[in-house]
Amino acid sequence: IAYRDNASTSVTTFQMSDDGVFLGTIDTKIISIPHFYEPTIIKIQNNVYAIVYGASDDQTEAKSHLVTLSLYGNGSIGDIIDTFDFPEYYGREPNIIHLGADLYAVAIGGSTLGTLNTGSLVTLSIDSGGNIGSTLIDTLKFPLSTHCSEPSIIYLTGDMYAITYNGYGATAGNGYIITDHNLT
């Protein structure tokens, strides 16, 4: 799991029995990257994983961040491989999926403090060794809501994807779904 408390950000591995009984912590690593909030973890390949996370609303720099690191089958946590700070003020509750080859899509909710406060879909590359491309490949702003939260992206069929998200602020209580294609 990836999480934060008031003083640090961490990744922790733990062991559970087949019937869901917690058997204890195996390893913990502190990640020294700012504004760690609401992370999503995805396996890249073999022992390489990516964690994407945003900033909380009270942060003046509401950017999302991406970090790759090694997590091994025995529960030990390796070193950080690469980091990426999104170039614009995207910020809330990112969700990442694999598109194909080295391509990934990240749905990011709109921050209330960011200069680009609508939700966005971005694509980027992460190779099998955990190296993150130096720039975003493409960016698409979400329609229908100026602020949004809790985006989720799923694969539908062919080159079609769906993104759901909640309204936020003036649009709170509204749910939205959009579809997109040609992400790969």
FENGI-V604967 format. One record per helix or strand. SS is the DSSP state (2 for helix, 1 for strand). FROM is the first residue (numbers start at 1). LEN is the number of residues. If there is no record, write none. Layout:
ss=SS from=FROM len=LEN
ss=SS from=FROM len=LEN
//
This chain:
ss=1 from=2 len=3
ss=1 from=9 len=8
ss=1 from=22 len=9
ss=1 from=37 len=9
ss=1 from=48 len=7
ss=1 from=65 len=7
ss=1 from=77 len=9
ss=1 from=92 len=9
ss=1 from=103 len=7
ss=1 from=120 len=7
ss=1 from=132 len=1
ss=1 from=138 len=4
ss=1 from=148 len=10
ss=1 from=160 len=8
ss=2 from=169 len=3
ss=1 from=175 len=7
//
